[in-house]
């Protein structure tokens, strides 16, 4: 490993940037990713309208009842309720999209035999993994951006307007969750040269995360504490509610780091296998 | 080039390598989760062990001298590295959880604990455990409990328990339905039956950790307000007091001939007949030895306590306070009922902000301060009120020079230092009305009950820990989109954006061809 010097760092960044640009370019030239974008936007748009109209009309009905019969009034924060429900659904939509984004990250390279070109040293393994992850995360964020914009437009129409921090925290949580899932998915795609298998493994990871969340809620004692802490979904839900914890950042960061690390390890092992 | 196909030797070893830890982890978790080490977790562990063994055998069959080869060294190295990294991440996360900083982004600080709760938690002097008997732990409950745990110095813990899984524990605490919460400190327990919130958890904590109950004696024999009954009784506030671990006891001064030694506070709630000489002396003597007395005295009743009040620098005004602002009429109250929103700076009222309390047919209290007494006007009528001299005639008009203009004190709290060493003080709270604490008036949803309950708690509990915490109010907000905005939102979100996606897909595909 080269000693960490300014020059070394510059080389590392240059490597990451090169990979990042190459990967990002491939997203914008493949019709497949545009289809994914279309599906994502259609689903999120539909869900947004449905969630918004349902909640608004339900609350309006309740208000009407209260006016007519003097039924007990309940304080409802409509824009916040819409935000929480919508972000929950957006998380579910993303769970379908994310394995599709991560499945091709390494399988294509393995299939085409270009991985040997990339995997030349442990340090480049890290650079490649980081660059690829950054690129796919950029793509996902691009998908999310217009959705964030119309959340702002709609939810800030209330009086007083919904705090922008709530919208930012919730969507930021979604991006962090996506980064963690993509990072683990990237590792899985580095294990096999079958894209389908990588996608299936990616879904399996999401299933495990979901089971982790359910287990965390259903077990008691210290184990429940640990599982709750480890469950990225739990941290995401907290962020959508408006609770920002530094430990959430560390948990997401750990998953991202673990994914990159395991990818680098797996490519390293692959290299030895080939030699 | 290799394709993924089961059966190829290398793929098999790969599968074994990944299956082994998977089974071991599954077995361990199953055992930990069920607390039972029966066939399932042990079987899983055995499977994991077998997979690991097979992998080693397979590896050694691939080539003799397996252990000496470089690839073995690197893969064992790799496994060790992975384990080391995971352990490292574990430590980092342990520390991150320990020293996590939380920012509450909600507008009404919905996830921030009240100052009282933080005080209580920081002063916990014994371990407290909260047992939530619910198989399906609501994450809101967990959030709340986590916040409590973070504020307490290692003295607070909680656990979610499935009552069906641990029936003996459920039976021990007499849990009958899911969702019940038991707060345990040493031998004492407190039960919460409603949905868990800060406004019931903190009082439960205080009750379970405070080593004594407050004994409040209510005088009888002068037609005072009863503790049970309908609208004209104190049954609602009595219930609230009992929830705060206050024991309510009747006290007939003539029968007893003395005020019991264990009395923490004596309450005189709206007497209709005068106290006799002997009774007056008992009350005076009680105050002089450092007692706490709550007097609620109505207009036009001779309670025979004027002498005692004079001793404390107080005189009853004996006129109705009339509200000329018309605010009360808007909510269906007469002008003989005043709405108080101004409170003095006092432990009883410190968290009230400007919450309304309702006083029907109250009288003001005139104050002629006695030296060194600490006198606080805890409840003040508004500036558009006056004391009506001519109240009995029903002609409720303000007459300049005759009637006294507000603001007028309706409630007064006095602390008198009796001796410095040992510190000893007497406490007296006087309200110019008794009706404000009755069920009928409390129904107006003001903070009347808090005013009464906090008064009794302040008088009886010299530790001043058990003051009332009001439930947090949720932001009440509606979303009204105008037609143009919502039309545009619809068009962009479900039509234009997807169209851009699919359209570009077709375009790129077409260009590629």
Interface residues (C-beta under 8 A of the other chain):
Chain A: X29 X30 X31 X32 X34 X35 X36 X37 X38 X39 X40 X41 X42 X44 X45 X46 X48 X49 X52 X56 X59 X63 X75 X76 X77 X78 X79 X80 X82 X111 X113 X146 X147 X150 X153 X154 X155 X157 X158 X159 X160 X162 X163 X165 X166 X169 X191 X192 X193 X194 X197 X215 X217 X218 X219 X220 X221 X223 X224 X228 X229 X234 X237 X238 X241 X242 X243 X244 X245 X246 X247 X250 X251 X254 X257 X258 X261 X262 X265 X268 X269 X272 X273
Chain B: X1 X2 X3 X4 X10 X14 X32 X33 X70 X71 X74 X75 X78 X81 X82 X85 X86 X89 X92 X93 X96 X97 X99 X100 X101 X102 X103 X104 X105 X106 X107 X110 X111 X135 X136 X137 X139 X142 X143 X159 X160 X161 X162 X165 X166 X473 X474 X475 X476 X477 X478 X479 X480 X481 X482 X485 X486 X489 X490 X492 X493 X494 X495 X497 X498 X499 X500 X501 X502 X504 X505 X506 X508 X509 X512
